[in-house]
Amino acid sequence: MTTALKRSYRHYGVYLPVEARPVEGHTVQSVASGRLYLNKIRRPNTYKYDLPEELRISTASGAEVELPWGWETTHFNKLSFWQELDEGYYSLFFEYCNGGTLDEFRDKYFEKLRPVPEHFIWLVAQRLAEAIRFFNFGAEPGTDDEKVPWNVIYHRDLAPNNICIHYPSRSDASRPPRTGFFENAFPDIVVIDFGLSALEGDDDALLRPAIFWDKNEADEWEDIYMMGKILRQLCQTHIPVPIDDDDLNDWGDRPECVRMATVNDYLDAADTRYSNQLIAILEQFEWPNCETQMDAMGTQVSPSGRVVPNHTYTPDAHWVADVLLPLAKQKVRDYRKPPAGYPPEYYRRLDVSWTKPANLMPFVYDFDPAVPEDFASEDESSEGDDEERGDDEESEEEEEAHEEEGEADREDGGESGKAEENVDGEDENEDENGDEDMSDGLSSSSEDLHVCPKPNPETRMQELDTLRRYQHLRPKFRIVSLEYEVPLMREILKPPPPPIPPLLDDDGSDEESERDSESNPDSSEPSDEESEETSSEWEP
């Protein structure tokens, strides 16, 4: 087992950008806590309400509609804190989801032409159905208490790229359980980005074009239709896209171009067929002739002879709450705790974490950052280089080039400045004083430590007049040293081997699974003795 290493990372500032997102914003890491956030900037004239939509409908206390957030209710992205930078400018910090988006998840399965495990489709169905029920009736996830009166929420952009996956952190030992990691099979499904959302009673003139660009009004069917589209697309990742001159039946035409009744016909012999219950429930989102009438905004003649839009065949919110949600909850419950017990490698074969994106930072840690340390020892270790480099007269451009090449060149950059002073006739005593000035870690030049420049007074954190109720979250503006533990590799980086074992068919439990399974009614975690027996067979 590899010994964990410690490496320090130095940054001058409050937040450390680690990934740029030109449209939505960028991902940042807090120097104070090490947590990752998605920072989204909203500018004036990009919203028509008093507040941005992401703040108006959010988890923030005091929002016009407060989204539920907490343990076992992580269905909506948490707005951790926000700032009004200037009049009309808002900076919003959302919790970062480490599993990527649902469209990235779908595409990774499609690249390998592998079917998405059925348990995951039921999990997404349950979470999205709970979100739809909350949007329309105010019943928070985990409860059946509908609120009356209730102001209906319209997300209006419930696309796969606005649904994230998050794998909760684990506090267990590095040895995997006998059955595999539960969290890797049942991650959190999180709805994000309410930037185009609306509330019942909003003026249609204030709405911006959303996922359906040719309509500027909020309707109940939009979010429900998109939920059905997402679930059906997850059932089609094993079906190749035909390549022809017309470029038909690509992902832009799915799922309408493939009937749910035919998805099992494309599976390999070793793959587990999708259940009749899943196929039947998702067929409720199809309309007549959807193979050729693929546009939800298109029209057709109904049996009564009237011309109706295709989206009129979409189920309503009551069907989602009363039919789809109870069935999805029961199926997920059965997968979480199979009645026949837990066969070896059970959660491993349901594992979907191989689709997880690479970590944004090279070192991820779940402990407090290191205490700020004195940088004198590192600066003193580089003394004496000035005598060897005293005759080296490089231009400032050459010095900057060296400073960007690595840590060693950055340390030599400080000594290069002293060498130039010797050439200019400065005495040795002044050089020694220069070393002492650098040893405190607050050099007059920000390039000595290769750090970001100090913000000007207009953008200093102290100048931000409004941090609302989150004053305790404002970190100090100072140089800190973060120690990153290099974690042991425990994540699954390749797809689980087929076939994915069936849990239950529509008639009952599988006999073969019942013979081979080992009962574990109290907990999904195996004993230490069982873990030791199988740990030698596990490979990262």
C-alpha positions in Angstrom: 0.0 0.0 0.0 1.4 3.3 -1.0 2.3 5.7 1.8 0.4 9.0 1.6 2.5 12.0 0.7 2.1 15.6 1.7 2.7 18.5 -0.6 2.1 22.2 0.1 0.4 24.5 -2.3 0.7 28.3 -2.0 -1.7 30.9 -3.2 -2.1 34.6 -2.5 -5.7 35.4 -2.3 -9.1 34.4 -1.0 -10.3 31.9 -3.6 -8.3 29.8 -5.9 -9.8 29.3 -9.5 -9.3 25.7 -10.7 -11.5 25.5 -13.7 -12.8 28.1 -16.1 -16.4 28.0 -17.4 -16.9 30.8 -19.9 -20.7 30.8 -19.7 -21.7 29.7 -16.2 -18.7 31.1 -14.4 -15.9 29.1 -12.9 -15.1 26.6 -10.2 -13.1 27.9 -7.3 -11.5 26.4 -4.2 -11.7 28.1 -0.8 -8.3 28.7 0.7 -9.9 28.8 4.1 -11.7 25.5 4.0 -10.5 23.7 0.8 -14.1 23.2 -0.4 -14.9 23.6 -4.1 -17.6 25.9 -5.3 -19.2 26.9 -8.6 -19.0 30.7 -8.7 -21.6 32.2 -11.1 -21.6 36.0 -11.8 -24.9 37.6 -12.8 -24.6 41.0 -14.4 -27.3 43.7 -14.8 -29.6 43.3 -17.8 -29.2 39.5 -17.7 -32.3 39.2 -15.5 -35.5 41.2 -15.3 -36.6 40.6 -11.7 -35.3 42.4 -8.6 -32.9 39.5 -8.0 -31.3 36.9 -10.3 -33.5 33.8 -10.7 -30.8 31.6 -9.1 -31.1 33.7 -5.9 -34.9 34.2 -6.2 -35.5 30.4 -6.2 -32.7 28.9 -4.2 -31.7 27.2 -0.9 -30.7 30.6 0.5 -32.7 31.6 3.6 -35.2 34.3 2.8 -35.4 33.4 -0.9 -38.7 34.1 -2.5 -39.1 30.3 -2.8 -36.7 28.4 -0.6 -35.6 25.0 -2.1 -35.1 22.2 0.5 -31.6 21.1 1.2 -30.1 18.8 3.8 -29.3 15.3 4.6 -31.2 12.8 2.3 -32.8 15.8 0.6 -29.9 16.8 -1.7 -32.1 17.2 -4.7 -31.2 20.9 -5.4 -27.8 22.5 -5.6 -27.1 24.4 -2.4 -26.4 28.1 -2.7 -23.7 28.3 0.0 -23.3 32.1 0.1 -23.6 35.1 -2.2 -22.5 38.7 -2.5 -23.8 41.8 -4.2 -20.6 43.1 -5.7 -22.0 46.3 -7.1 -25.4 47.5 -8.0 -27.0 44.8 -10.1 -23.9 42.5 -10.0 -24.2 39.3 -8.0 -21.7 36.7 -7.2 -23.2 33.3 -6.3 -21.3 30.4 -4.8 -22.9 26.9 -5.2 -21.8 23.6 -3.9 -19.6 21.7 -6.3 -20.8 18.3 -7.5 -18.0 15.8 -8.1 -19.8 13.4 -10.4 -20.3 15.6 -13.5 -23.5 16.1 -15.3 -26.1 13.6 -16.5 -25.3 14.2 -20.1 -21.6 13.5 -19.5 -22.7 10.3 -17.7 -24.9 9.3 -20.6 -22.2 10.0 -23.2 -19.6 7.9 -21.4 -21.9 4.9 -21.5 -22.8 5.6 -25.1 -19.1 5.8 -26.1 -18.8 2.1 -24.9 -22.3 1.2 -26.1 -23.1 -0.1 -22.7 -26.6 -0.1 -21.1 -27.1 2.1 -18.1 -27.9 -0.2 -15.1 -31.6 -0.2 -14.4 -31.2 0.6 -10.8 -29.6 3.9 -11.7 -32.5 4.8 -14.1 -35.0 4.1 -11.3 -32.9 6.3 -8.9 -32.9 9.2 -11.4 -36.7 8.7 -11.9 -37.3 8.9 -8.2 -35.2 12.0 -7.6 -36.6 13.9 -10.6 -40.2 12.8 -9.7 -39.7 14.2 -6.2 -38.4 17.4 -7.7 -41.4 17.7 -10.0 -43.7 17.0 -7.1 -42.1 19.8 -5.1 -42.3 22.2 -8.0 -46.0 21.6 -8.4 -47.3 20.8 -4.9 -44.6 22.0 -2.4 -44.1 18.5 -0.9 -40.4 18.3 0.1 -38.4 15.1 -0.7 -38.9 12.5 2.0 -42.4 13.8 2.9 -45.9 13.7 1.5 -47.0 17.0 3.0 -48.3 19.2 0.2 -48.4 22.9 0.9 -51.6 24.9 0.3 -51.4 27.5 -1.0 -48.4 26.9 -3.1 -46.6 29.0 -5.8 -45.8 26.6 -8.6 -42.2 26.6 -9.8 -41.2 26.1 -13.4 -37.6 25.2 -14.0 -37.9 25.6 -17.8 -34.4 24.2 -18.5 -34.5 20.7 -17.0 -31.9 19.3 -19.4 -29.3 16.6 -18.7 -26.6 19.2 -18.4 -28.5 20.8 -15.6 -28.7 17.6 -13.5 -25.6 16.7 -11.6 -24.3 13.6 -9.9 -22.5 13.8 -6.6 -20.7 11.0 -4.7 -20.7 11.7 -1.0 -17.4 11.4 0.8 -16.7 8.3 2.8 -15.1 8.0 6.2 -14.4 4.3 6.0 -11.0 2.6 5.7 -9.2 2.2 2.5 -10.2 -1.5 2.2 -13.5 -1.8 0.2 -16.4 -3.7 1.6 -17.2 -7.2 0.3 -20.2 -6.0 -1.5 -18.6 -2.8 -2.9 -19.2 0.8 -2.1 -22.9 1.7 -1.6 -22.3 5.4 -2.5 -20.8 4.5 -5.9 -24.0 2.7 -6.8 -26.5 5.2 -5.5 -25.0 8.7 -5.8 -26.9 11.9 -5.2 -28.9 13.3 -8.1 -28.9 17.1 -7.9 -31.0 19.6 -10.0 -29.0 22.8 -10.7 -29.2 26.1 -12.6 -32.5 27.9 -12.0 -31.3 30.7 -14.2 -34.4 30.5 -16.5 -36.9 29.5 -13.9 -40.2 31.2 -13.2 -43.0 31.2 -10.7 -46.7 30.9 -11.2 -48.1 34.3 -11.8 -45.0 35.8 -13.3 -45.4 38.2 -16.2 -44.7 36.3 -19.4 -43.0 39.4 -20.7 -40.3 39.0 -18.2 -39.5 35.4 -19.2 -36.4 34.7 -21.2 -36.4 32.0 -23.9 -35.7 28.6 -22.3 -35.3 25.1 -23.5 -38.1 25.6 -26.0 -37.0 28.8 -27.7 -40.1 29.5 -29.6 -42.4 30.0 -26.6 -42.1 32.6 -23.9 -44.5 31.2 -21.3 -44.1 28.8 -18.5 -46.1 25.5 -18.7 -46.3 22.5 -16.4 -45.6 20.0 -19.2 -42.1 21.3 -20.1 -40.4 19.9 -17.0 -42.3 16.7 -17.0 -41.6 16.1 -20.7 -37.9 16.7 -20.1 -37.9 14.3 -17.2 -39.4 11.6 -19.5 -36.9 12.4 -22.3 -34.0 12.1 -19.9 -35.1 8.7 -18.5 -35.7 7.3 -22.0 -32.4 8.5 -23.2 -30.7 6.6 -20.4 -32.3 3.5 -21.7 -30.7 4.0 -25.2 -27.0 4.3 -24.5 -26.3 0.8 -25.9 -28.0 1.6 -29.2 -25.6 2.9 -31.9 -26.5 6.0 -33.9 -26.9 5.1 -37.6 -24.5 6.8 -40.0 -26.3 7.8 -43.3 -26.5 10.6 -45.7 -29.4 12.2 -43.8 -27.8 12.0 -40.4 -31.0 10.9 -38.9 -31.7 9.3 -35.5 -28.8 10.9 -33.7 -29.0 12.1 -30.1 -30.9 15.2 -31.3 -33.8 12.9 -32.3 -33.7 10.7 -29.3 -35.5 9.3 -27.5 -38.6 9.8 -29.8 -37.0 7.9 -32.7 -36.6 4.7 -30.7 -39.6 3.2 -29.1 -39.2 1.8 -25.5 -40.7 -1.5 -26.7 -37.6 -2.1 -28.8 -34.7 -1.1 -26.5 -34.1 -4.7 -25.3 -33.7 -5.8 -28.9 -30.3 -4.0 -29.1 -28.8 -5.6 -26.0 -26.1 -8.2 -26.1 -26.9 -11.7 -24.9 -24.9 -11.2 -21.7 -26.7 -8.0 -20.7 -29.6 -7.9 -18.4 -32.9 -6.9 -20.1 -34.8 -3.9 -18.9 -37.8 -4.9 -16.9 -41.3 -4.7 -18.2 -42.3 -2.3 -15.5 -39.6 0.2 -16.5 -40.6 -0.1 -20.2 -44.3 0.3 -19.5 -43.9 3.3 -17.2 -41.7 5.2 -19.7 -44.0 4.4 -22.6 -46.4 6.8 -21.0 -44.1 9.7 -22.3 -44.5 8.5 -25.9 -47.1 9.8 -28.4 -48.5 8.3 -31.5 -46.1 8.2 -34.5 -43.3 9.7 -32.3 -40.8 7.9 -34.6 -41.7 10.4 -37.4 -43.3 13.2 -35.4 -40.3 13.9 -33.1 -40.9 17.5 -32.2 -42.8 18.0 -28.9 -44.1 21.3 -30.3 -45.4 19.6 -33.4 -49.0 18.7 -34.0 -51.1 15.7 -35.0 -54.7 14.7 -35.4 -56.2 13.2 -32.3 -58.7 10.2 -32.4 -61.4 12.8 -31.9 -60.4 14.6 -35.0 -58.8 17.6 -33.3 -55.4 18.9 -34.1 -53.4 18.8 -30.9 -49.7 19.4 -30.0 -47.6 16.3 -29.4 -46.8 17.4 -25.9 -50.5 17.1 -24.8 -49.7 13.3 -24.5 -47.3 14.1 -21.7 -48.5 12.9 -18.3 -49.5 15.6 -15.7 -47.9 16.3 -12.3 -50.5 14.3 -10.5 -49.5 11.2 -12.5 -45.9 11.8 -11.6 -46.7 12.2 -7.9 -49.2 9.3 -7.6 -48.0 6.7 -10.1 -44.3 7.2 -11.1 -42.9 8.3 -7.8 -44.3 5.5 -5.6 -43.1 2.8 -8.1 -39.7 4.4 -8.4 -39.3 4.6 -4.7 -40.2 0.9 -4.3 -37.8 -0.2 -7.0 -34.9 1.8 -5.5 -35.7 0.5 -2.0 -35.5 -3.1 -3.4 -32.2 -2.5 -5.1 -30.8 -0.8 -2.0 -31.7 -3.8 0.3 -32.5 -6.8 -1.9 -34.9 -9.2 -0.3 -32.7 -12.2 -1.2 -29.6 -10.7 0.5 -26.3 -9.3 -0.7 -24.3 -11.5 -3.1 -20.6 -10.9 -3.2 -19.6 -7.8 -5.3 -23.3 -6.7 -5.3 -22.7 -3.0 -5.2 -19.6 -3.4 -7.3 -21.7 -4.7 -10.2 -24.1 -1.8 -9.7 -21.2 0.7 -9.6 -21.5 3.7 -11.9 -18.6 5.8 -10.5 -16.3 4.9 -13.4 -18.0 7.8 -15.2 -16.8 10.3 -12.5 -14.7 13.1 -14.0 -11.1 13.5 -13.0 -10.5 15.6 -9.9 -10.1 19.3 -10.6 -7.2 19.6 -8.2 -4.2 17.2 -8.3 -4.6 16.6 -4.5 -8.0 16.3 -2.9 -8.3 16.3 0.9 -11.0 16.2 3.5 -9.2 17.7 6.5 -8.5 21.2 7.7 -5.8 23.1 5.8 -2.4 23.5 7.4 -1.6 26.4 9.7 0.1 29.3 7.9 3.9 28.7 8.2 7.0 30.9 8.1 8.6 30.8 4.7 12.0 31.8 6.0 13.4 28.3 6.0 12.7 27.8 2.3 14.2 31.2 1.4 17.3 30.7 3.5 17.9 27.4 1.7 18.5 29.3 -1.5 21.2 31.6 0.0 24.6 31.5 -1.7 23.3 31.1 -5.2 24.1 34.8 -5.8 27.8 34.2 -5.9 27.5 31.5 -8.6 25.0 33.6 -10.6 26.6 37.1 -10.0 27.7 37.5 -13.6 24.4 36.4 -15.1 22.6 39.5 -16.5 19.3 38.5 -17.9 16.5 40.7 -19.0 13.3 40.8 -17.1 11.5 38.9 -19.8 14.0 36.0 -19.5 13.6 36.0 -15.7 9.8 35.7 -16.1 10.3 32.8 -18.5 12.4 31.0 -16.0 9.9 31.7 -13.2 7.2 29.9 -15.1 9.2 26.8 -15.6 9.0 25.4 -12.1 9.5 25.8 -8.4 13.3 25.7 -8.6 13.4 28.5 -11.2 11.0 30.5 -9.1 13.3 30.3 -6.1 16.3 31.3 -8.3 14.4 34.3 -9.5 14.7 35.9 -6.1 18.4 35.3 -6.1 18.8 36.6 -9.7 17.6 40.0 -8.4 20.3 40.0 -5.8 22.9 39.1 -8.4 21.9 42.1 -10.5 22.4 44.3 -7.5 26.0 43.0 -7.2 26.7 43.9 -10.8 25.3 47.4 -10.2 27.8 47.9 -7.4 25.7 47.2 -4.3 27.8 45.9 -1.4 27.4 42.5 0.2 25.8 43.9 3.4 22.9 45.2 1.3 22.6 41.8 -0.3 22.3 40.2 3.1 19.6 42.7 4.1 17.8 41.8 1.0 17.7 38.1 2.0 16.3 39.1 5.4 13.6 41.1 3.8 12.5 38.1 1.7 12.5 35.7 4.6 9.2 37.0 6.1 7.3 35.6 3.1 5.8 39.0 2.2 8.2 40.1 -0.5 7.5 43.4 -2.2 7.3 41.5 -5.5 4.4 39.0 -5.9 6.5 37.1 -8.4 9.0 36.0 -5.8 6.5 33.4 -4.6 4.8 33.0 -8.0 1.5 34.1 -6.6 -1.4 36.1 -7.9 -1.1 39.9 -7.5 -2.7 41.5 -4.5 -6.2 42.9 -5.4 -6.6 46.6 -5.8 -8.7 48.4 -3.2 -11.8 48.3 -5.3 -11.9 44.5 -5.3 -10.6 43.7 -1.8 -12.9 41.5 0.2 -13.0 44.2 2.9 -14.6 46.6 0.4 -17.5 44.3 -0.4 -20.3 46.0 1.4 -22.8 43.1 1.4 -22.1 39.6 2.4 -25.5 39.2 3.9 -25.8 36.7 6.7 -22.6 34.9 5.9 -20.0 37.0 7.6 -18.4 34.0 9.3 -17.6 32.5 5.9 -15.4 35.4 4.8 -11.8 34.0 5.0 -8.9 36.2 5.9 -6.8 37.7 3.1 -3.4 36.3 3.7 -0.8 33.8 2.4 -1.5 30.3 3.6 0.0 26.9 3.0 -2.3 24.0 2.2 -1.1 20.5 2.7 -2.7 18.0 0.4 -2.8 14.4 1.3 -2.4 12.2 -1.8 -5.3 9.8 -1.3 -5.0 6.1 -1.9 -6.8 5.1 -5.1 -10.1 3.5 -4.3 -12.4 4.8 -7.0 -13.7 2.5 -9.8 -12.2 3.8 -13.1 -13.6 1.2 -15.5 -17.1 -0.1 -16.2 -18.3 -3.0 -14.0 -18.1 -6.4 -15.9 -21.4 -7.6 -17.5 -23.9 -8.9 -16.9 -25.4 -6.6 -14.3 -27.2 -9.0 -12.1 -31.0 -8.7 -12.0 -32.5 -8.0 -8.7 -36.1 -8.7 -9.2 -38.1 -9.5 -12.3 -41.8 -8.5 -12.6 -43.0 -11.7 -11.0 -40.6 -12.0 -8.1 -37.0 -12.6 -7.1 -34.6 -14.5 -9.2 -34.1 -18.1 -8.0 -30.4 -18.3 -8.9 -29.7 -15.0 -7.1 -31.5 -16.4 -4.0 -29.4 -19.5 -4.0 -26.0 -17.7 -4.3 -26.8 -14.7 -2.1 -25.8 -14.2 1.5 -28.4 -12.5 3.7 -27.4 -9.2 5.3 -30.7 -7.7 6.6 -29.3 -5.1 9.0 -26.6 -3.3 7.1 -25.0 -3.0 3.7 -21.6 -2.9 5.3 -19.9 -6.3 5.8 -17.9 -7.3 8.8 -14.1 -6.8 9.1 -13.5 -10.5 8.7 -15.4 -10.7 5.5 -13.6 -7.6 4.1 -10.2 -9.3 4.9 -11.2 -12.4 2.9 -11.9 -10.5 -0.3 -9.5 -7.5 0.0 -6.7 -9.4 -1.8 -8.9 -9.9 -4.9 -9.8 -6.2 -5.2 -8.0 -4.1 -7.7 -8.3 -0.3 -8.0 
